Every structure is written in C-alpha cells, then in structure tokens.
Amino acid sequence: MTLRPGERDLAESLAANALAFLAAEPERLERFLSLAGIDPGGIRAAAASPGFLVAVMEHLMSDEPLLLAFAANEGIKPERVVKAAHALGIVPWERGFA
C-alpha cells in the first residue's frame, strides 16, 4: 500500500488518541493490557516499542463496539479509524483466509 505524505503520521496520532481513550477508563485499559500481555507497570516501556501503536489499533479493530465508541468520541467516522489502522500496516481480515 502506498501512503500519501503525512498519512502515517496522522495514523500514529490517531492511534495515540486511541491509547488515551483506552486509558480514560480503567476497565478498557486493563482489558487492552491483559490481551496484549503487558504488565500495567511496564506500559511505558511497552509504549516505546515500534509496534505498540499498531497493537492499540489492532485492539480497537477487534472490538466493534469499542471502535464505534472511539470514533464517536473523536467525532469521526469509524471508516477513518479503519483507514488509519491500514496505514499502520494492519491487514483487514477476510472470511475464508484465517
């Protein structure tokens, strides 16, 4: 996939907003950390890894109600979140290719 200039930066910015959205409610953050295998005390170290924002977006993409809530919170269409996830390298899942 060819990205337009600045598209990855915008996607990373949206992913950082998604992390803040998760952190705003302890239950959401705890679920993300648990599924990602991250100890709450190690979130800062994990956040420094290159794939961390991708993991945040993958988490959103795996939970439609969460994705919709985040998009509503940001005042954007859910499709924009999906496009940002794709810009970060997340490949859409297709039935029959699991």
The first five atom37 places (N, CA, C, CB, O) and aatype in JSON, in Angstrom:
{
  "aatype": [12, 16, 10, 1, 14, 7, 6, 1, 3, 10, 0, 6, 15, 10, 0, 0, 2, 0, 10, 0, 13, 10, 0, 0, 6, 14, 6, 1, 10, 6, 1, 13, 10, 15, 10, 0, 7, 9, 3, 14, 7, 7, 9, 1, 0, 0, 0, 0, 15, 14, 7, 13, 10, 19, 0, 19, 12, 6, 8, 10, 12, 15, 3, 6, 14, 10, 10, 10, 0, 13, 0, 0, 2, 6, 7, 9, 11, 14, 6, 1, 19, 19, 11, 0, 0, 8, 0, 10, 7, 9, 19, 14, 17, 6, 1, 7, 13, 0],
  "atom_mask": [
    [1, 1, 1, 1, 1],
    [1, 1, 1, 1, 1],
    [1, 1, 1, 1, 1],
    [1, 1, 1, 1, 1],
    [1, 1, 1, 1, 1],
    [1, 1, 1, 0, 1],
    [1, 1, 1, 1, 1],
    [1, 1, 1, 1, 1],
    [1, 1, 1, 1, 1],
    [1, 1, 1, 1, 1],
    [1, 1, 1, 1, 1],
    [1, 1, 1, 1, 1],
    [1, 1, 1, 1, 1],
    [1, 1, 1, 1, 1],
    [1, 1, 1, 1, 1],
    [1, 1, 1, 1, 1],
    [1, 1, 1, 1, 1],
    [1, 1, 1, 1, 1],
    [1, 1, 1, 1, 1],
    [1, 1, 1, 1, 1],
    [1, 1, 1, 1, 1],
    [1, 1, 1, 1, 1],
    [1, 1, 1, 1, 1],
    [1, 1, 1, 1, 1],
    [1, 1, 1, 1, 1],
    [1, 1, 1, 1, 1],
    [1, 1, 1, 1, 1],
    [1, 1, 1, 1, 1],
    [1, 1, 1, 1, 1],
    [1, 1, 1, 1, 1],
    [1, 1, 1, 1, 1],
    [1, 1, 1, 1, 1],
    [1, 1, 1, 1, 1],
    [1, 1, 1, 1, 1],
    [1, 1, 1, 1, 1],
    [1, 1, 1, 1, 1],
    [1, 1, 1, 0, 1],
    [1, 1, 1, 1, 1],
    [1, 1, 1, 1, 1],
    [1, 1, 1, 1, 1],
    [1, 1, 1, 0, 1],
    [1, 1, 1, 0, 1],
    [1, 1, 1, 1, 1],
    [1, 1, 1, 1, 1],
    [1, 1, 1, 1, 1],
    [1, 1, 1, 1, 1],
    [1, 1, 1, 1, 1],
    [1, 1, 1, 1, 1],
    [1, 1, 1, 1, 1],
    [1, 1, 1, 1, 1],
    [1, 1, 1, 0, 1],
    [1, 1, 1, 1, 1],
    [1, 1, 1, 1, 1],
    [1, 1, 1, 1, 1],
    [1, 1, 1, 1, 1],
    [1, 1, 1, 1, 1],
    [1, 1, 1, 1, 1],
    [1, 1, 1, 1, 1],
    [1, 1, 1, 1, 1],
    [1, 1, 1, 1, 1],
    [1, 1, 1, 1, 1],
    [1, 1, 1, 1, 1],
    [1, 1, 1, 1, 1],
    [1, 1, 1, 1, 1],
    [1, 1, 1, 1, 1],
    [1, 1, 1, 1, 1],
    [1, 1, 1, 1, 1],
    [1, 1, 1, 1, 1],
    [1, 1, 1, 1, 1],
    [1, 1, 1, 1, 1],
    [1, 1, 1, 1, 1],
    [1, 1, 1, 1, 1],
    [1, 1, 1, 1, 1],
    [1, 1, 1, 1, 1],
    [1, 1, 1, 0, 1],
    [1, 1, 1, 1, 1],
    [1, 1, 1, 1, 1],
    [1, 1, 1, 1, 1],
    [1, 1, 1, 1, 1],
    [1, 1, 1, 1, 1],
    [1, 1, 1, 1, 1],
    [1, 1, 1, 1, 1],
    [1, 1, 1, 1, 1],
    [1, 1, 1, 1, 1],
    [1, 1, 1, 1, 1],
    [1, 1, 1, 1, 1],
    [1, 1, 1, 1, 1],
    [1, 1, 1, 1, 1],
    [1, 1, 1, 0, 1],
    [1, 1, 1, 1, 1],
    [1, 1, 1, 1, 1],
    [1, 1, 1, 1, 1],
    [1, 1, 1, 1, 1],
    [1, 1, 1, 1, 1],
    [1, 1, 1, 1, 1],
    [1, 1, 1, 0, 1],
    [1, 1, 1, 1, 1],
    [1, 1, 1, 1, 1]
  ],
  "atom_positions": [
    [[0.84, -1.17, 0.0], [0.0, 0.0, 0.0], [0.89, 1.24, 0.0], [-0.96, 0.0, 1.21], [1.83, 1.35, 0.78]],
    [[0.57, 2.16, -0.88], [1.32, 3.41, -0.96], [0.6, 4.46, -0.12], [1.46, 3.87, -2.44], [-0.59, 4.7, -0.28]],
    [[1.36, 5.08, 0.77], [0.79, 6.11, 1.64], [1.08, 7.48, 1.08], [1.34, 5.98, 3.06], [2.15, 7.73, 0.53]],
    [[0.12, 8.36, 1.22], [0.34, 9.75, 0.85], [1.2, 10.41, 1.93], [-1.01, 10.51, 0.67], [1.21, 9.94, 3.07]],
    [[1.91, 11.49, 1.59], [2.74, 12.16, 2.59], [1.92, 12.56, 3.82], [3.41, 13.41, 1.97], [0.85, 13.15, 3.71]],
    [[2.45, 12.22, 4.97], [1.81, 12.59, 6.24], [0.74, 11.62, 6.7], [0.0, 0.0, 0.0], [0.25, 11.74, 7.82]],
    [[0.37, 10.66, 5.86], [-0.71, 9.74, 6.23], [-0.33, 8.86, 7.42], [-1.08, 8.86, 5.04], [-1.15, 8.63, 8.31]],
    [[0.91, 8.38, 7.43], [1.34, 7.55, 8.57], [1.38, 8.39, 9.85], [2.73, 6.91, 8.29], [0.99, 7.91, 10.91]],
    [[1.85, 9.62, 9.75], [1.89, 10.5, 10.93], [0.48, 10.71, 11.49], [2.53, 11.85, 10.57], [0.28, 10.68, 12.7]],
    [[-0.48, 10.93, 10.6], [-1.86, 11.11, 11.04], [-2.39, 9.84, 11.69], [-2.75, 11.51, 9.86], [-3.1, 9.9, 12.69]],
    [[-2.04, 8.69, 11.13], [-2.47, 7.41, 11.69], [-1.86, 7.19, 13.07], [-2.08, 6.25, 10.75], [-2.54, 6.72, 13.98]],
    [[-0.59, 7.54, 13.23], [0.06, 7.4, 14.54], [-0.56, 8.35, 15.55], [1.56, 7.67, 14.42], [-0.7, 7.99, 16.72]],
    [[-0.93, 9.53, 15.13], [-1.58, 10.49, 16.01], [-2.94, 9.96, 16.46], [-1.75, 11.85, 15.3], [-3.3, 10.07, 17.63]],
    [[-3.68, 9.38, 15.54], [-4.98, 8.82, 15.89], [-4.81, 7.63, 16.83], [-5.75, 8.39, 14.62], [-5.61, 7.45, 17.75]],
    [[-3.79, 6.83, 16.62], [-3.51, 5.69, 17.5], [-3.14, 6.17, 18.91], [-2.36, 4.83, 16.91], [-3.53, 5.55, 19.89]],
    [[-2.4, 7.26, 19.01], [-2.07, 7.84, 20.32], [-3.35, 8.32, 21.01], [-1.05, 9.01, 20.17], [-3.5, 8.17, 22.22]],
    [[-4.27, 8.9, 20.23], [-5.56, 9.3, 20.79], [-6.35, 8.08, 21.26], [-6.39, 10.1, 19.75], [-7.05, 8.13, 22.27]],
    [[-6.22, 6.98, 20.52], [-6.9, 5.75, 20.9], [-6.35, 5.23, 22.23], [-6.74, 4.68, 19.79], [-7.11, 4.74, 23.07]],
    [[-5.05, 5.33, 22.43], [-4.47, 4.92, 23.7], [-5.01, 5.78, 24.83], [-2.93, 5.0, 23.65], [-5.35, 5.26, 25.9]],
    [[-5.1, 7.07, 24.63], [-5.66, 7.97, 25.64], [-7.11, 7.61, 25.93], [-5.54, 9.44, 25.2], [-7.56, 7.67, 27.07]],
    [[-7.86, 7.25, 24.88], [-9.25, 6.83, 25.04], [-9.32, 5.57, 25.9], [-9.9, 6.57, 23.66], [-10.16, 5.48, 26.8]],
    [[-8.45, 4.61, 25.63], [-8.43, 3.39, 26.45], [-8.06, 3.7, 27.9], [-7.43, 2.37, 25.86], [-8.65, 3.15, 28.83]],
    [[-7.1, 4.58, 28.07], [-6.62, 4.91, 29.42], [-7.63, 5.72, 30.23], [-5.32, 5.68, 29.34], [-7.53, 5.78, 31.45]],
    [[-8.6, 6.33, 29.55], [-9.59, 7.16, 30.24], [-10.52, 6.33, 31.13], [-10.41, 7.93, 29.23], [-11.12, 6.86, 32.07]],
    [[-10.65, 5.05, 30.84], [-11.48, 4.17, 31.65], [-10.65, 2.95, 32.04], [-12.77, 3.74, 30.89], [-10.2, 2.2, 31.18]],
    [[-10.44, 2.76, 33.35], [-9.58, 1.67, 33.81], [-9.95, 0.29, 33.24], [-9.63, 1.6, 35.3], [-9.06, -0.51, 32.95]],
    [[-11.24, 0.01, 33.09], [-11.64, -1.3, 32.57], [-11.15, -1.5, 31.13], [-13.17, -1.46, 32.63], [-10.69, -2.58, 30.77]],
    [[-11.27, -0.45, 30.34], [-10.81, -0.55, 28.95], [-9.3, -0.76, 28.89], [-11.2, 0.71, 28.16], [-8.81, -1.61, 28.15]],
    [[-8.56, 0.02, 29.69], [-7.1, -0.11, 29.69], [-6.67, -1.47, 30.2], [-6.47, 1.0, 30.53], [-5.77, -2.09, 29.64]],
    [[-7.3, -1.94, 31.28], [-6.95, -3.25, 31.83], [-7.17, -4.36, 30.82], [-7.75, -3.52, 33.1], [-6.36, -5.28, 30.71]],
    [[-8.27, -4.28, 30.08], [-8.55, -5.31, 29.07], [-7.49, -5.28, 27.98], [-9.96, -5.1, 28.46], [-6.98, -6.33, 27.58]],
    [[-7.15, -4.1, 27.5], [-6.11, -3.99, 26.47], [-4.79, -4.56, 26.98], [-5.93, -2.53, 26.05], [-4.17, -5.37, 26.3]],
    [[-4.37, -4.14, 28.16], [-3.1, -4.61, 28.69], [-3.09, -6.12, 28.87], [-2.8, -3.93, 30.02], [-2.1, -6.79, 28.57]],
    [[-4.2, -6.66, 29.37], [-4.31, -8.1, 29.57], [-4.21, -8.86, 28.26], [-5.61, -8.44, 30.27], [-3.45, -9.83, 28.15]],
    [[-4.96, -8.43, 27.27], [-4.94, -9.11, 25.97], [-3.6, -8.95, 25.26], [-6.06, -8.58, 25.08], [-3.18, -9.83, 24.51]],
    [[-2.93, -7.82, 25.49], [-1.63, -7.58, 24.86], [-0.48, -8.21, 25.64], [-1.38, -6.09, 24.72], [0.66, -8.25, 25.17]],
    [[-0.79, -8.72, 26.84], [0.25, -9.33, 27.66], [1.23, -8.34, 28.27], [0.0, 0.0, 0.0], [2.41, -8.63, 28.46]],
    [[0.71, -7.15, 28.56], [1.55, -6.08, 29.12], [1.2, -5.89, 30.58], [1.36, -4.76, 28.33], [0.03, -5.74, 30.94]],
    [[2.21, -5.9, 31.42], [2.02, -5.62, 32.84], [1.75, -4.13, 33.0], [3.26, -6.06, 33.68], [2.42, -3.31, 32.37]],
    [[0.78, -3.74, 33.84], [0.49, -2.31, 34.0], [1.72, -1.47, 34.34], [-0.55, -2.13, 35.08], [1.81, -0.32, 33.91]],
    [[2.64, -2.03, 35.09], [3.86, -1.3, 35.43], [4.83, -1.16, 34.26], [0.0, 0.0, 0.0], [5.76, -0.36, 34.31]],
    [[4.6, -1.94, 33.21], [5.51, -1.91, 32.07], [4.95, -1.18, 30.86], [0.0, 0.0, 0.0], [5.5, -1.29, 29.76]],
    [[3.87, -0.43, 31.06], [3.24, 0.21, 29.91], [4.16, 1.27, 29.26], [1.93, 0.86, 30.33], [4.16, 1.41, 28.04]],
    [[4.91, 1.99, 30.07], [5.81, 3.0, 29.49], [6.88, 2.35, 28.61], [6.48, 3.82, 30.6], [7.19, 2.84, 27.52]],
    [[7.44, 1.26, 29.1], [8.45, 0.56, 28.3], [7.83, -0.02, 27.04], [9.12, -0.56, 29.13], [8.43, 0.04, 25.96]],
    [[6.65, -0.59, 27.17], [5.96, -1.17, 26.01], [5.62, -0.09, 24.98], [4.67, -1.9, 26.45], [5.74, -0.31, 23.77]],
    [[5.21, 1.07, 25.47], [4.82, 2.17, 24.57], [6.0, 2.65, 23.72], [4.26, 3.33, 25.37], [5.79, 3.26, 22.67]],
    [[7.21, 2.4, 24.17], [8.39, 2.82, 23.42], [8.71, 1.87, 22.26], [9.58, 2.92, 24.35], [9.51, 2.2, 21.39]],
    [[8.08, 0.7, 22.25], [8.38, -0.26, 21.18], [7.66, 0.15, 19.9], [7.97, -1.69, 21.6], [6.56, 0.7, 19.94]],
    [[8.28, -0.12, 18.76], [7.72, 0.32, 17.48], [6.32, -0.21, 17.18], [8.64, -0.1, 16.38], [5.54, 0.46, 16.51]],
    [[5.99, -1.39, 17.65], [4.69, -1.97, 17.34], [3.58, -1.65, 18.31], [0.0, 0.0, 0.0], [2.46, -2.15, 18.16]],
    [[3.85, -0.83, 19.29], [2.86, -0.57, 20.33], [1.6, 0.1, 19.79], [3.46, 0.3, 21.43], [0.49, -0.33, 20.1]],
    [[1.75, 1.14, 18.98], [0.56, 1.83, 18.45], [-0.21, 0.92, 17.5], [0.98, 3.12, 17.72], [-1.44, 1.02, 17.4]],
    [[0.48, 0.04, 16.81], [-0.2, -0.95, 15.97], [-1.05, -1.85, 16.86], [0.83, -1.79, 15.15], [-2.19, -2.16, 16.51]],
    [[-0.51, -2.27, 18.0], [-1.26, -3.13, 18.92], [-2.51, -2.41, 19.44], [-0.38, -3.55, 20.1], [-3.57, -3.03, 19.59]],
    [[-2.39, -1.12, 19.7], [-3.55, -0.34, 20.15], [-4.63, -0.36, 19.09], [-3.14, 1.12, 20.48], [-5.8, -0.59, 19.39]],
    [[-4.23, -0.12, 17.84], [-5.21, -0.09, 16.76], [-5.78, -1.48, 16.48], [-4.58, 0.48, 15.49], [-6.96, -1.61, 16.16]],
    [[-4.96, -2.5, 16.58], [-5.48, -3.87, 16.41], [-6.52, -4.18, 17.46], [-4.33, -4.91, 16.48], [-7.52, -4.83, 17.19]],
    [[-6.27, -3.71, 18.68], [-7.23, -3.92, 19.76], [-8.56, -3.25, 19.42], [-6.68, -3.38, 21.09], [-9.62, -3.86, 19.59]],
    [[-8.52, -2.02, 18.96], [-9.75, -1.33, 18.56], [-10.46, -2.07, 17.43], [-9.44, 0.12, 18.12], [-11.68, -2.23, 17.45]],
    [[-9.7, -2.52, 16.46], [-10.28, -3.18, 15.3], [-10.92, -4.53, 15.66], [-9.21, -3.39, 14.25], [-11.79, -5.01, 14.94]],
    [[-10.5, -5.11, 16.75], [-11.03, -6.42, 17.14], [-12.31, -6.32, 17.96], [-9.99, -7.18, 17.93], [-12.92, -7.34, 18.28]],
    [[-12.72, -5.11, 18.3], [-13.88, -4.91, 19.17], [-14.76, -3.8, 18.58], [-13.44, -4.54, 20.63], [-14.53, -2.62, 18.83]],
    [[-15.76, -4.2, 17.79], [-16.55, -3.21, 17.06], [-17.21, -2.17, 17.97], [-17.62, -3.91, 16.27], [-17.16, -0.98, 17.64]],
    [[-17.83, -2.56, 19.1], [-18.42, -1.52, 19.97], [-17.36, -0.52, 20.48], [-19.11, -2.18, 21.17], [-17.64, 0.67, 20.59]],
    [[-16.18, -1.01, 20.77], [-15.1, -0.14, 21.22], [-14.66, 0.79, 20.08], [-13.9, -0.96, 21.72], [-14.43, 1.98, 20.3]],
    [[-14.53, 0.25, 18.89], [-14.17, 1.04, 17.71], [-15.19, 2.15, 17.47], [-14.07, 0.13, 16.46], [-14.83, 3.3, 17.22]],
    [[-16.48, 1.8, 17.56], [-17.53, 2.78, 17.36], [-17.53, 3.85, 18.45], [-18.89, 2.09, 17.31], [-17.75, 5.03, 18.17]],
    [[-17.28, 3.44, 19.68], [-17.23, 4.39, 20.8], [-16.06, 5.35, 20.63], [-17.12, 3.64, 22.14], [-16.19, 6.55, 20.89]],
    [[-14.91, 4.82, 20.2], [-13.75, 5.68, 19.99], [-14.01, 6.68, 18.87], [-12.51, 4.84, 19.66], [-13.72, 7.86, 19.0]],
    [[-14.56, 6.19, 17.76], [-14.85, 7.07, 16.63], [-15.82, 8.18, 17.05], [-15.43, 6.27, 15.44], [-15.63, 9.34, 16.69]],
    [[-16.84, 7.82, 17.81], [-17.8, 8.82, 18.29], [-17.12, 9.82, 19.21], [-18.97, 8.14, 19.02], [-17.4, 11.02, 19.14]],
    [[-16.24, 9.32, 20.06], [-15.51, 10.19, 20.98], [-14.63, 11.19, 20.22], [-14.65, 9.35, 21.93], [-14.48, 12.33, 20.64]],
    [[-14.07, 10.75, 19.11], [-13.2, 11.6, 18.28], [-14.0, 12.49, 17.33], [-12.24, 10.74, 17.48], [-13.47, 13.44, 16.76]],
    [[-15.28, 12.17, 17.16], [-16.1, 12.92, 16.23], [-15.77, 12.61, 14.77], [0.0, 0.0, 0.0], [-15.87, 13.48, 13.9]],
    [[-15.37, 11.36, 14.52], [-15.0, 10.94, 13.16], [-15.78, 9.69, 12.8], [-13.47, 10.69, 13.05], [-16.35, 9.02, 13.66]],
    [[-15.8, 9.39, 11.51], [-16.45, 8.16, 11.04], [-15.56, 6.97, 11.38], [-16.74, 8.23, 9.51], [-14.33, 7.07, 11.32]],
    [[-16.17, 5.83, 11.71], [-15.38, 4.63, 12.0], [-14.45, 4.25, 10.85], [-16.3, 3.46, 12.31], [-13.37, 3.7, 11.07]],
    [[-14.87, 4.54, 9.62], [-14.05, 4.21, 8.46], [-12.7, 4.92, 8.51], [-14.78, 4.58, 7.18], [-11.71, 4.4, 8.0]],
    [[-12.66, 6.08, 9.1], [-11.38, 6.82, 9.22], [-10.44, 6.09, 10.16], [-11.63, 8.26, 9.73], [-9.23, 6.06, 9.94]],
    [[-10.99, 5.49, 11.22], [-10.17, 4.71, 12.15], [-9.61, 3.48, 11.43], [-10.99, 4.28, 13.4], [-8.44, 3.14, 11.58]],
    [[-10.46, 2.83, 10.64], [-10.04, 1.66, 9.88], [-8.94, 2.05, 8.89], [-11.24, 1.03, 9.14], [-7.95, 1.33, 8.75]],
    [[-9.11, 3.17, 8.21], [-8.1, 3.63, 7.25], [-6.76, 3.9, 7.97], [-8.59, 4.9, 6.52], [-5.7, 3.57, 7.44]],
    [[-6.82, 4.48, 9.15], [-5.6, 4.74, 9.92], [-4.93, 3.42, 10.31], [-5.92, 5.56, 11.19], [-3.7, 3.3, 10.24]],
    [[-5.73, 2.44, 10.7], [-5.17, 1.13, 11.05], [-4.47, 0.52, 9.84], [-6.27, 0.18, 11.56], [-3.38, -0.05, 9.97]],
    [[-5.08, 0.63, 8.68], [-4.46, 0.1, 7.46], [-3.16, 0.85, 7.15], [-5.43, 0.2, 6.27], [-2.2, 0.24, 6.69]],
    [[-3.13, 2.16, 7.39], [-1.92, 2.95, 7.15], [-0.78, 2.5, 8.05], [-2.21, 4.43, 7.36], [0.39, 2.66, 7.71]],
    [[-1.12, 1.94, 9.21], [-0.09, 1.45, 10.13], [0.33, 0.02, 9.81], [-0.59, 1.52, 11.57], [1.2, -0.55, 10.46]],
    [[-0.31, -0.56, 8.78], [0.09, -1.89, 8.34], [-0.82, -3.01, 8.78], [0.0, 0.0, 0.0], [-0.5, -4.18, 8.56]],
    [[-1.94, -2.69, 9.39], [-2.88, -3.73, 9.81], [-3.66, -4.18, 8.58], [-3.84, -3.22, 10.94], [-4.32, -3.37, 7.92]],
    [[-3.58, -5.45, 8.29], [-4.24, -6.01, 7.11], [-5.66, -6.41, 7.5], [-3.45, -7.22, 6.54], [-5.86, -7.06, 8.52]],
    [[-6.64, -6.02, 6.69], [-8.01, -6.39, 7.0], [-8.2, -7.9, 6.94], [-8.98, -5.71, 6.05], [-7.65, -8.58, 6.08]],
    [[-8.98, -8.4, 7.87], [-9.3, -9.82, 7.91], [-10.39, -10.1, 6.9], [-9.73, -10.27, 9.34], [-11.35, -9.34, 6.78]],
    [[-10.23, -11.19, 6.17], [-11.26, -11.58, 5.2], [-11.69, -13.01, 5.49], [-10.74, -11.44, 3.74], [-10.87, -13.89, 5.74]],
    [[-12.98, -13.19, 5.45], [-13.55, -14.53, 5.69], [-12.92, -15.52, 4.71], [-15.12, -14.51, 5.53], [-12.77, -15.24, 3.52]],
    [[-12.56, -16.68, 5.24], [-12.01, -17.71, 4.39], [-10.48, -17.68, 4.28], [0.0, 0.0, 0.0], [-9.88, -18.56, 3.67]],
    [[-9.85, -16.66, 4.88], [-8.39, -16.56, 4.81], [-7.76, -16.65, 6.19], [-7.99, -15.27, 4.14], [-6.64, -16.18, 6.38]],
    [[-8.46, -17.25, 7.14], [-7.94, -17.36, 8.52], [-6.98, -18.49, 8.64], [-9.06, -17.53, 9.51], [-6.44, -18.73, 9.73]]
  ]
}
